[in-house]
């Protein structure tokens, strides 16, 4: 019944518009089509000027009302993010100036050069200098902006500093898993064929480097002021590591590890003050539509002092010790029967 009423309303609206158009056509015939057209031109020219004025006021009003609700006032929370913010400000500044100038000229010309009896249209088919100007100048500005973007892209995907904290980030429908190297500073190997039961990441425990690796879910800890390198993977479909407060993002592609690195500038507690939000948390979101549970694919990043980070890290058990509690304090030893471990994981 509701669908029928909606269709009936749409049909009635169409009929009303059609009748108004027909009435306008009859009026034009009675007045004379030439006179009616000129009157319509004057009305449309005036309305275009009003649209320009109220449109620019609306742009300013929306900016004034919503700017404080964006992430810009807080500032970027990473060194690379500050550079990306600068690039965005330059882009917005350049395109904003061009937008205002072109819109003013567009609507003003429509008003100023409306049809008049004492004015004849000027036929202007070609001007080489003008065409070179409006092609070359935008091309130069766009090239500069693209170069800025490529520079920052190559920077964040380049080799991280040697003292960088390494965190492996693995996405799956619909959550994030994090793995840290242990005391040896090396992440152990993985094999997708070992992804069974408690070994959700498919860690190959026959690799001695994997025995002290730490696996956590949902919440990541990283130290402030130190470079952090993400090694990003996906276990099913394409996901995307979104780090909005750090102004970074990177695809998580099945079978193709990707990397990025950055240096956090503020702890979570400092950002609570900067943002004015006592409940503030750094988020890691999925910025790629990945299925019906995409909206819930969210993780938390806790940025803390290096001392607090080391304290947290030292309190974590290795994944090997978690999966094989009987190993106890031997979980970090490299002398392990790899055949037995792999066999027990595969069961």
QUISULSUL-V425367 format. One record per backbone hydrogen bond with DSSP energy under -1.0 kcal/mol. CO is the residue of the C=O (numbers start at 0). NH is the residue of the N-H. Records with the same first field share a line. If there is no record, write none. Layout:
CO->NH, NH
This chain:
0->4
1->5
2->6
3->7
4->8
5->9
6->10
7->11
8->12
9->13
10->14
11->15
12->16
13->17
14->18
15->19
16->20
17->21
18->22
19->23
20->24
21->25
22->26
23->27
24->28
25->29
26->30
27->31
31->35
32->36
33->37
34->38
35->39
36->40
37->41
38->42
39->43
40->44
41->45
42->46
43->47
44->48
45->49
46->50
47->51
48->52
49->53
50->54
51->55
52->56
53->57
54->58
55->59
56->60
57->61
58->62
59->63
60->64
61->65
62->66
65->68
66->69
71->74
76->264
77->81
78->82
79->83
80->84
81->85
82->86
83->87
84->88
85->89
86->90
87->91
88->92
89->93
90->94
91->95
92->96
93->97
94->98
95->99
96->100
97->101
98->102
99->103
100->104
101->105
102->106
103->107
104->108
105->109
106->110
107->111
108->112
110->113
115->118
126->130
127->131
128->132
129->133
131->135
132->136
134->138
135->139
136->140
137->141
138->142
139->143
140->144
141->145
142->146
143->147
144->148
145->149
146->150
147->151
148->152
149->153
150->154
151->155
152->156
155->260
160->163
164->228
166->230
167->178
168->232
169->176
170->234
171->174
174->171
175->217
176->169
177->215
178->167
179->213
181->184
188->203
190->193
191->194
193->195
195->198
197->199
198->201
201->190
202->204
203->206
206->209
207->210
209->212
212->318
213->179
215->177
216->218
217->299
219->301
221->303
226->164
227->261
228->166
229->259
230->168
231->257
232->170
238->251
239->286
240->249
241->284
242->247
244->76
247->242
249->240
251->238
252->255
257->231
259->229
261->227
262->78
263->224
266->270
267->271
268->272
269->273
270->274
276->279
281->300
283->298
284->241
290->293
292->295
293->296
295->297
296->285
298->283
299->219
301->221
302->267
303->223
304->308
305->309
306->310
307->311
308->312
309->313
312->315
317->321
318->322
319->323
323->326
324->327
326->329
327->330
329->332
333->335
335->337
336->340
337->341
338->342
339->343
340->344
341->345
